[in-house]
């Protein structure tokens, strides 16, 4: 275990939820949808790998950008499974999220332009 407790293997659903400030049901849902790799104990309890807290942080960021679950799954494929991401892994993923956010902003600005009143037209 690392001293700071950020990259710890073997966390339970409840431990991940508490550390990340999310509901246990969200942790299970992310796992069930392939966003958080886990393994099962002999008692069929989920245990997560050392990358779990990093992945949850990125899931939360990706949700703020407006990504769908499929898009988040694709974005997380930039990270190595079941191991702590390197700074390069994070930069690759962050760059991908920045590109998506930038495209979404451009799309929203185009929509705002379309909704603007025509010159000389007053409602």
C-alpha positions, 0 to 999 in steps of 0.5 A: 500500500502506498502511504498516501492511500491513493493507489491501493489494491483490494479496496471494497465497493464501500471503501471506493465509494467513501474515498471518492464521495459517491454512492456504493451503487455507482461503484457497482454500476461502473464495475458492471458496465466495464469502467472499473476492472475488479476481481471477486473474492471467494465470498463473491465480493468485489475487490478493485485494483490500484487504479480504481480511484484514478479511474473514478476521478476520470469517470467523474471528469468525463461525465462533466464533459458530457460523455456517454458510458460508451464514450467513457469506456473508450476514453478509459481504454487509454489507461492500462488495465489493473495498474496505476496509470503513468503521467503519460497515460493520464496526459493521453487520456486528458488530451482525449477529453480536452479534444472532446470538450473542445468539439462540444463547445464548438458545437454549442457555440454553433447552436447559439449562433443558429438561435441568434436573431437575424440582423434587423429582426426584432422579436 
